[in-house]
Every structure is written in structure tokens, then in C-alpha cells.
Amino acid sequence: MDANVRALIDQFGVTNETLRFLEQPKRMFIDGQFIDGNHQMARVEDPSTGGQLAEIPLGTADDVDVAVAAAKHAMKRGEWSKFTPRDREQVLRRIAELIRKNAQTLAEIESLDSGKAITGCKNVDINVGANTFEYFAGWATKIQGATRETSFPIECVTYTRKEPVGVVGAIVPWNWPFAMAVWKLAAPLAVGCSVVLKPAELTSLSMLYLMELCVEAGLPRGAINIVTGKGSVVGNHMVAHPDVAKVSFTGSTPVGKMVGAAAVNNVAHMTLELGGKSPMVAFEDADIDAVARATLNSVYFNAGQVCSAGSRLYVHRSRYDEAVEKVKAIAESIKLAPSLDPTGVMGPVISAGQRNSIMGYIDQGITQGAKLITGGSPLDGAGHFIQPTLFADCTNDMTIVQEEIFGPVLVMAPFDTEEEAMTLANDSIFGLAASIWTQDLSRAHRLIPQMDAGSVWVNIHDPGDPAMPFGGFKQSGIGNDLGPEQLEHFLETKGVWIKV
């Protein structure tokens, strides 16, 4: 690590375990071990300072081939294939226990790597990871088929079996490196699949540390394999690999379309969790204070780098001015700070490129006539910080209303009727999530079916629990992560006939 990162660590402190991990060479994890090799290395940047944090190896197509072969062997003939459902449950629970035991270290690694404010990172990201492993551990012993009665003229015993689909190729985004990776790991492991996972090139470190914990937990060789590197090399080869039976991808809609096409060409199963531009709709009876606070935990959380962020806020005209002022006050109260600062609320965005992209959208918003209420500028000095930004008086034909900015930018507009509110909310290529804010329970139930979104929340935005499925409508994706629904994506159904 360079001097700027070292100064940040010296200022706020990290655990000895974090220092040990950061100072050791980074290696990919294949077939139960960290492998050496003559790989090109890629610089890993700390978004808070712009300094070099570490280097990771750039995997090749050959590395993917080795990892897929290890994963296939693990679930067909290796120790992992002999694990009973109870064995799988127990090892997933041990992984969850070790995540909780090492939560501070994981949060420090994740915060330095991604720029996340550490308090939120530990309480949300790392806790979500442990909860998800625990939840799916409980499902390992509950996978079952069913007996069937048929009308076939010859007497037969007929039943169905649920069997693991095969090797899973998982691709994880940079905005939730740890939590999203666990979403891709826990369910397939619970049913007996093995996984080859490619972290985002920008944020691979927490997954490499997690593999140390998986070894300690007793996870067999080949059950999880981590290949770091570029999506154009590692990701492309993985999704087209003939021995990858299932592709699980989270990322942007344009990239997801390419991944989906490759999976279809390979006749592989797939789930795609893609982009979003999620609306929040507040009616005249809404608790506007609660709506404003919700923006803090939604579009301004993780510097707006959240696919389900409530980045469009529509408010009934009778409460609109009040809402603008209260959201403005929330935005201006947010403390921007380096990722390790425990008092910080919002850290930097991931990179200079992302900061420049967000600033381009802000400039377009101003040019197209949106009213800039607060924010709208990067911070001077080191790191990739952008002020929490609020636009008012927006219209749905504006670029900042239609496109996913993936930054701390909220757009607001008024409406007059329920019909207009639903038209505005659904006027998007995306359909990931939405929230309705009202005290009228009849209205809420009436409007929930009208929302084009995979998740609809009432008087809250972006809650989460591994028991509830998460996935999108329209161009926000195909299939679900989490919940019992996710298990089906990693299972094949086999029909069995036995003549009596």
C-alpha cells in the first residue's frame, strides 16, 4: 500500500488481522488453495485517497478452465459430493459464525476496497452476509421432491427428485462486493452445487479474505473457487464455458444482456439482477419526515451506488415544497468522510471514472432545466467524493430521471392524482423496486399490483432479509436472489418412473 493509504490506516486504525491480510500477496483461490502463478497484476485503489491499496492477479481463460474443472470434480466425485444435507448445513453455519467473529476485519477490508462508510458497512454488508449463510444453511436439509399419481395404464411408482444443477458461474458487482457475493454463494452451496465466482476487478479483496474463513470452516476443496480479473476475459470465458450449467449475474443492464445472450447460446440456466431507477411515491397523507429520512438510507447510502436506490421521488403537489425542504436538510446534514472514519455517513464513489460519469449526469440535469437544490459538486482534495445532490422540478423526459446515475443524486417531481403518480412511477425501462408512502391501507393495497417492480415497499424503502426474494421486472432482470425462490434456480427436477 502507498503512503496515502498507510496514513489513512494510521489515522483511524485497523485490526492486526486486516494489516496481515493487506500486506500479504494476493492470490486467486482455486481447488481449495491460494494459487501461485506468473500473472499480470492489477492495481487496487482506495477510493478515499486515490492511493494504491493492493494488487490482484489478472486471471486468464486457463485459470477459468482449471477452476471450473475443480468445481465439477468437487460436486461429482470429490469430498463435496459426499456431503450430506446436514453436513452442508453445518459448514454454512460455521462460515456464518466466522464472518461474525471477524466482522470488524471484513468491514475494514471492504471499506478500504470499496469506499463504503465503515459503520454502515459493518452493520449492513457484513451482517447481511452472515444472515444469508445462516438462512440458506437451514434450507440444506429441506430440499425435497414429491410423489405423483398418474393415469398411465401400466402401474408405476412415480416421483420427482430435486438435484443440484451443476457448476455455477457467478459474477459480482463492485458496489456490494461482499454481500452480493454471499447472495451468489449461499443458495447454491446449500443444495450441493459448486461455484466459480468472479469478483469485480475493482473490489476483490473481501472475497479473498472470506476464502480463508471458508477453509477454516471446513468447506471442501473446489466447492468455491475465486478467479479475479477482468470481465472481458474471466467473465466472458466463464459464461460461455460448456461445463458451467448456471450463470448468476448482478450488474448493469447492458452487460447483463450480453451475459444472458452467452448463457442462452450455451443453453445454461441464468439469473440476471440488473439496473434500476426505483421510484418513491409519497401521497398527501404521507409522513414526509419519514420519506426524507428514507433517502438517507436509500439514494444517499453507499454514495448512491445501490441498484434499488429510491432515486426518483414523486410527491403529491400539496406536500411537494415541504418535501423538497426536508430532503434538502437531510442531504446537507450528511457527513462525507474517508471510509474508515466511524463518524462518516457517506464515503467516496468507487473511482475517478465513476465520479466523472456522475458529474456528467449532474451537468445534463442542469442543462435540461432541472432545479439544483443542493450539492452537485465534487469535493476538492484526495479521493472521489461527490456532495449529496438533489434536483427538483424534474420531468420524466430528462436524462437524470430516465437513466441510472449510480451516484448520490435524487430527482424530485410533483403529481396531482393516483393515476398520474402510477404513470410517472412506471415510465421507465427498469422495474427493480418501488415504495409507496401513505397512511391509507386501501390505497396501498390498490396500488401495489399497479407498480411495475419486483419489490414494492410501503412506508419504507429498501428493507432486506434473506427470507424475501429480490429481483426485477422489465430490464431490471430475470429471476430472483434470496428467499426460497432462489433455490429453484440451482435445482433440476428429475421425473422418476418405476414399473411395479
N, C-alpha and C positions, 0 to 999 in steps of 0.2 A: 504494500500500500504506500501511497505517496505521503508527503509531509502534511498536506491539507486534510487528508482523511485521518492521519495519526493525530493531528491537533484536535479534530472533532471528537475522536475517541477519548483523548486525554481530558477534554473539557467536561464530557458528560459521563465517561466511564462505561465499561462493558465487563462482562464476566471473563474470568480466565479462560473458560471454555470457548467463548467467542474468539478471543485472541488466538488461542491454539488453532482453531479451525481456519481463521482468516490467514494465518501465517504459513499454513502448510500448502504444498502444491495441490491444485485442483485436478481431479481425475474423474473420468466417467465411471459409472458403476454398471458392470455387465457380468451376469452369471455369478452373482454373489460376491464380487470383489471389485475394488477400485483398480482399474487397469492402467498400466503404463503404455506409452507409445510415442512415436515421433509425430505428434500432432502439431499443426499450427495452433497458436493460442490467440484468443480474442480478449481485448481489454474490457474489464468490467468497471463501470463508472459509478461513483457515489453521487446521486443527483443533488445532494445538499451542498456539495463543494465543487463538483465537476472533476474531482480528483480520481486517480486510479485506485480502486478498492482491491482488485484481484485480477487474475486471468483464468479463463476457462478454455478447455480444449475444443477445437472445432472438429466435430465428428464428421465422418465420411460415410458414403454408401456402404463400404465394407464394414464399418462399425455397426450400422443398422442390421446388416445381414447376420453378423455374429450375435447381436442382441436378440434378434427375432429367433434365431436357431436355439439360443439358450432358453428363451421363453417357451418355445414349442416343446423342447425336451422336458422342461420343468413340469408342464401340465400333462404331458403324455406318458413320460417314463421316469421322471425324476422324483425326488422326495416330495415335492409339492403335490404331485399327482396322487400320493398315498395319504395325504392329509384328509382326515375325516371332517365332516362339518364342524364337529366340536373343536377339533384341532385348529381349524381356520378361525373360529370364533375366539379362541383363546389367544392366538397370536395377534389378531387385530386389537384385542383388548390390551395386550401388553404394549403394542405400539402406541395406543392412546395414552396409556399410563406414562410412557417415556416422553411423549410430547408434553404432557402436563408437568412432568418433573423438570424438563429442560425448556420450559416456556419462555423464560427470560432470554436465554441464549438464542432460541429460534426467533424471537421478536427482534433482537438486536441485529442478527444476520439479515432478516427480512427488511428491516427498516433501513439499514445501510445500503442494501442492494436496490431497493425499490423507491426509497424516499418517503415511505409511509411514516406518519407520526407514530412514535413507538407505543404510546399509551393505547391508542385505538388499535394498533396492530396486535398487541398482546391480547387485549380484551376481545377483539373480534376475530382477526385472521387465525391466530394460533388456537384460540378456543374453539373456533368453528372446525378446525382440523381434528382436534381431539374428539369433539362431539360426533363428527361424521364417522370416524373409525369405530367409535362405540356403538353408534346406531346400526351400522351395517354388520358389525360383529354379531348383533342379536339376530340378524336375518340368516346367518350362515346355516343354522340348524332348522330353518323353516322353509326351505325350498322344496316344493312338492308338486307331483303330477296328480292325476285323477283317474279313477276307474270310469269306464264308459259302458253304457248299454247300447248295443247296436241292433239293427233289424236284419243283419246279414243272415241268409238261410242256413249257413253252417255254424254250429255253436262254437263260439270263441270267447276267450277271456281277452278283453281289450282295456288298455290303459295308456296313459301318456307319461312320459318321463321329461323332466327338465334337466338339460345338460349344459355345461359351460360352452359358450360359442367358440372359444379358441383364443388365440393370441390377440390382445387388444393393443392397438396403436393409439396413444393419447398425445395430444398436442395442447399445451397450456399457454395462456396469455401472460403478458408481463404485469398486468395491473393487479392480479391476485395470485402471485406465484405459488404460495404455499396452499392456501385454501382451495383454489381451483384444482391444483394437482391432487389433493386429497379427494376432491369430488370425483376425479377420474380414477382413483386407485381403490377406494374402499369397497364400492359395489362389485366390481369385477373380481376382486380378491375374495369377497365373501362367498361368491358362487363357484370359485375354483378356477377362474381364468388366470392367465399371467399377463403381464403388461410390459410394453416398451413405451417409455414416456420421454417426450422431448420437451424440456422446459423452454421458456422464451430465452433467446440469446442474451437479452439484457438482464434477466433475473433468474439465474440458475442456482444460486448458492444454497438457498434453503432446502431444495430437493437433495442436493449432495449431502448436506448435514443430516437430513431425515434418513438417508440410507444407512448412516452409521447407527442410528437408533433402530432401524429395521433389522440389521444384523444382530444387535444386542437383544432384540425381542425374539430372535429365533426364526425369522422368516426364511424359508428355504431358498437355495440358490435358484436364480432365474425367474422367481415369481415376480420381481420388479427389476427392470433394467432402465437405466437413465443414460440417454445419449444426448450430449449437449451439442450446440452448434446452430447453424443457420437453417431456417425453414426451407430455403430454396434447395438445400442439399439433404439434410437429415429428414425434414418433414416430407418433402416430395417423395423421397425413396420409401419412407415408411408407409405412406398411404397407398402406394402402388405395389407394395410387396405382396407376392402371392400367398404368403403364409400369415398375413395379418387379416384376421377374419372380421374384425370390428374396428372402426375408426371412431374415436371420441375427440371432438374438436371444440375448443372455445376460442373465439377471436372475432375479427372483423367480418362483416358480410361479404365483401369482395373476395377475401381469402377463403372464407367458408364455401363459397360457390365453387372455387377451384378444387378444394379438398373433397367436396361432395361429388363432383364430376369424376375425380380419380377413383373414389370409392365405388361409385356405380360401375365404372369401367372394369373394376376388379371384382364386381359382384360381392362386395363386402358390406356388412351391416354398418350403419353410421348414425351418430347423433351429432347435431351441429347446434351449438349455442352461440348466437351471433350478436349483432349490434342492437342498439336500442335508442329510442328518443322518447322516453316514457313521460306521459302526461300526469300531472296532478290537477284535479278539478275540484275547486272549492266553491260551494254554494253559499247563498246568503245567510244560512244558519250555521256555517262552519265556525269552528274555533280557530280564528285567524292567528292567534298566538301559537297554537299547536302547529298550524301549517307552516309558519315562519320557522319554528324550531326544527321542523322536519327537514327543511332544506339544509340545515347544518349537518344532519346525519344522512343526507342523500347526495344532492348535487355538489355540496362542498366537502363531503367526506372523501378522503383519499384524493384530494385535489380534483374532484370531478371525474376521475378515471375509473368509473363504475358503469357497467353496461346498462344496469337497471336504474341509474340515477334519475330522479324526477327533474329532468332538465327543461320541461315545459310546464309552466304554472298558469292555468286559466282560472280566473276568479270572477265571481258574479259582480257585475258593474257596481252594485250598491256597496260592496266591500272592497272594491279594487284599490282605491287610493290608500286605504288603511293597510291593505296587504303589502303594497309596494313599500310603504314606510317601514313596516315591521320586518320585512325581509331585508331591506337595506340596513337596518340596525343590526340584524343578525350577521350579515355579511361583513359589516365593518367591525364587528366585535371579535372576529376570528383571528387568533394569533398565528401568524406564519412563523415557522421556526425550523431549524435543522431537524432531521428525522429523529435523532437521539434525545432531543430536548423533551423531558417528560411533561412539560407545561405547554408544549405546542399542540395546536389543534389541527393545523394543516401544514403538510410538508411541501416539497417541490414536486413538480411534474417530472416524469421519468427521464427526460433528455432534452437537450437543446433543440433537437428536431421537433419534438412534441410541443415544446414551448412556442416555437416559431409557427407551427400549424395552428395552435390555439389563437395566437395573436393575429394570424391571418383571418380567422373567423371573426374575431372581435372587430377588426378593421372593416370586414364586409358588413357586419351588423350596423356600424356607424354609417357607412356609405349608403346602405339600403334604407336608412331612415329610422332604425330602432333608437330609442332614447336610452342613452347610457346613464344609469342612475348612480352606480358606484363601481370602483375597480377599473379594470380594462387595461392595466399596465403590468409589465414585468417588474420585478424588484431589481434594483441595482446591486452589483456585487456578485459574489460567487453563488453557484447553484442555479437551479432552473425554477425559480419561484414566480408565480403569477398571482396578482391580487384576486380575491373572490370578486366575481363580476356579476352585475345584474343589469339586464336590459328590460325596459318596459315599453308598452305601446307597440308590441310586435304584431306582425300579421303572418299568416301561415304560408305566404309565398316567399318569405325571407329565407335565405340560406341558413341562418343561425337557428331557425325554427325547424327546418326540414332535415338537416344533416347532423350526424353525431359528432359533436365537437370533442368529446372526451377530455374535458377540462372543467375548471371551476366557473362555468358560465351558465347562468339561469336566464331564461327568457320568459316574460310575462305578457299576458293579454287579457282583456275583459270579455265577458259574454253576458247575454241577457236571458236566454232560455235554456232549458234542459236539452232541447233538440240542437240548438247551436253549440252547446258545450260538447255533446257527443260527436257532432260533425267535426269540430276543431280537434278533439282528442284523437279521433280515428283517422284524421287526414295525415297519414304517414305510411311509408313503406314498412315501418317497423311495427312490431306488436309484442314486445317483451313483457312489459309491466305497466300498470297504471294504478292510480289511487284516487278515491272519491272521498271528499270531505263534506260531511253533512250530519246533522242530528236526526234526520228523518229516515228511519229504518226502512220504510216502504220505498222511499226514493232510492236508497242504496240497493235494495234487492231488485228494483225495477231496472236500474242502470248497469248492474254487474254483467248481465248477459249481453248488453249492448257494447261493452268495451272489447275492442279487438286486441286482447292481450292474454298472454299465458298465465300471468299472475295479476289479480286485482285485489287491492287492499283498501280497507275503509277506515278512515281516520288514523292512518299510519302509513308510512312509506318505507319500503324495503326491509321489513322484518325477515327473519330467516330461521329455519330449523330443518335439520336433515330429514325429518318426517314428511315434509311438504315438497312436492315436485317443483322444479324450476325449469322453465323452457319457454320458447317464444312462438307466437303466431307470425304469419306473413314472412317477411325476410329477416325475422329475428331467430329463425332456426327450425330444426326438426328434432323432435324427441325431447326427453326430459333428463336432467340430472336430479339426484336426490329422490327421496320417497320410495315406496315400494315400486312405483312406476319405473324407476331407473333399472331395477333388477332385470326386468324383461328384456332390456336392450343387450344384456350379456348372457342370455339364455336361449338355447334352441329347444323347440318342443318336438319330441320324438313320439310318434304313434306306434304302439306295440300290439300285435295280434298273435294270439296263441290258440291254435285249434285244440279243442277239448278231445 
